[in-house]
Amino acid sequence: MSDAADANDSAGDGAKTERERIRERKRRELEARLDDGESLTETAGTDSGDSGGSGAPSEPIHVNGTDELQRAVDEHDVVLVDCYADWCGPCQMMEPTIEALAAETDAAVAKVDVDANPEIAQQLGARSIPTLVVYADGEVADRFVGAQDRATLESAIERYAP
């Protein structure tokens, strides 16, 4: 039992370290843009400057309802939808990867709690979790079931990014 607790503590430390690394990179990018003479209003709507016009947010979008999911899919060129549950171990393992993909890729990342939104889970065909669905130009382009490594998801996003 203490081994499991130690594993959970180290996983939490890894997630914290990943978040800190992402925040530090974002801070440096912001400082560089401000040093180049951009105003805060010019910088506010951009992610890393190469978002391809999709304006993908740097944090996951928590979706509650089919209308919110449709809005996210309509507003962004590429959307990675993460169907998860709080009690799901593999979903918890994926959390740092999902946050990093939101921060570091041109895709918008939408998170759908399948317990709170069973209608979306059914619409997406999420019979097992985690289920990850990639939308490109408003259409389902790819689907993954089960925990995936970061490289696989990045590759799928890059394949459909403009």
C-alpha positions in Angstrom: 0.0 0.0 0.0 2.8 2.4 0.7 4.3 1.6 -2.7 1.1 2.8 -4.3 1.1 5.9 -2.2 4.7 6.6 -3.2 3.8 6.1 -6.9 0.9 8.5 -6.6 3.1 11.1 -4.9 5.8 10.8 -7.6 3.1 11.0 -10.4 1.8 14.2 -8.7 5.3 15.6 -8.6 5.8 14.8 -12.3 2.5 16.5 -13.2 3.5 19.5 -11.1 6.9 19.7 -12.7 5.4 19.5 -16.2 3.0 22.3 -15.4 5.8 24.4 -13.9 7.8 23.8 -17.1 4.9 24.8 -19.3 4.2 27.9 -17.3 7.9 29.0 -17.4 8.0 28.5 -21.1 4.8 30.6 -21.6 6.2 33.3 -19.3 9.4 33.5 -21.4 7.4 33.7 -24.6 5.2 36.5 -23.2 8.3 38.4 -22.0 9.9 38.0 -25.4 6.8 39.3 -27.2 6.6 42.2 -24.9 10.3 43.0 -25.4 9.6 43.0 -29.1 7.2 45.9 -28.6 3.8 44.0 -28.7 1.2 45.4 -26.4 -0.7 43.2 -23.9 -3.8 43.5 -26.0 -2.0 42.2 -29.1 -0.6 39.3 -27.0 -3.8 38.4 -25.2 -5.5 36.5 -28.0 -2.5 34.5 -29.1 -1.1 31.2 -27.9 2.5 30.7 -29.2 2.1 32.9 -32.2 1.8 30.0 -34.6 -1.7 28.9 -33.9 -2.7 29.0 -37.6 -5.6 31.4 -36.8 -7.5 28.9 -34.8 -6.8 30.7 -31.5 -6.5 27.5 -29.5 -6.7 28.1 -25.8 -3.6 27.1 -23.8 -5.7 25.2 -21.2 -8.3 22.5 -21.6 -11.9 23.6 -22.2 -14.3 21.8 -19.7 -17.4 21.0 -21.8 -20.8 20.6 -20.1 -23.4 19.8 -22.7 -23.6 19.1 -26.4 -23.9 22.8 -27.3 -20.6 23.6 -25.7 -18.9 20.7 -27.5 -20.4 21.9 -30.8 -19.2 25.5 -30.2 -15.7 24.3 -29.4 -15.6 22.1 -32.6 -17.0 25.0 -34.7 -14.6 27.6 -33.3 -11.3 25.7 -33.7 -9.6 24.0 -36.7 -8.5 21.0 -34.6 -10.0 19.8 -31.3 -8.9 16.9 -29.2 -11.8 15.8 -27.1 -10.9 13.8 -23.9 -13.7 11.7 -22.6 -12.8 10.9 -19.0 -14.1 10.2 -15.5 -12.6 11.4 -12.2 -12.4 7.9 -10.8 -10.6 6.5 -13.8 -6.9 5.6 -13.2 -5.8 5.8 -16.8 -7.6 9.1 -17.2 -5.8 10.5 -14.2 -2.5 9.3 -15.7 -3.3 11.1 -18.9 -4.1 14.4 -17.2 -0.5 15.9 -17.5 -0.3 14.9 -21.1 -3.7 16.4 -21.9 -2.7 19.7 -20.2 0.6 19.8 -22.0 -1.1 19.2 -25.4 -3.5 22.1 -24.7 -0.5 24.4 -23.8 1.9 23.3 -26.5 -0.1 22.4 -29.6 -2.3 24.2 -32.1 -5.3 22.1 -31.1 -8.0 23.1 -28.7 -8.4 20.5 -26.0 -11.9 19.8 -24.7 -12.5 17.7 -21.6 -15.8 15.8 -21.2 -16.7 14.2 -17.9 -18.7 11.2 -19.1 -20.4 10.8 -15.7 -21.8 14.4 -15.9 -22.4 14.3 -19.7 -23.6 10.8 -20.7 -25.3 12.2 -23.8 -22.0 13.5 -25.1 -20.3 10.2 -24.3 -23.0 8.4 -26.3 -22.8 10.9 -29.2 -19.0 10.3 -29.4 -19.3 6.5 -29.0 -17.2 6.5 -25.8 -17.9 3.1 -24.4 -14.5 2.9 -22.6 -12.5 5.6 -21.0 -10.4 7.4 -21.7 -11.6 7.9 -25.3 -9.9 10.6 -27.2 -11.5 12.0 -30.4 -9.8 14.3 -32.8 -12.0 16.7 -34.8 -10.6 18.5 -37.8 -12.6 21.1 -39.6 -15.7 20.1 -37.7 -15.6 16.4 -38.5 -14.3 13.4 -36.5 -10.9 12.6 -38.0 -9.4 10.1 -35.5 -10.3 8.2 -32.4 -8.2 6.6 -29.6 -9.5 4.3 -26.8 -7.4 3.8 -23.7 -4.4 5.7 -22.4 -2.1 7.0 -25.2 1.4 8.3 -25.2 2.0 12.0 -25.9 3.8 11.3 -29.2 0.8 9.5 -30.6 -1.6 12.3 -29.8 0.8 15.0 -30.9 1.2 13.2 -34.2 -2.5 13.0 -34.7 -2.9 16.7 -34.0 -0.1 17.6 -36.3 -1.6 15.5 -39.1 -4.8 17.6 -39.1 -3.4 21.0 -38.0 -3.6 23.7 -40.8 
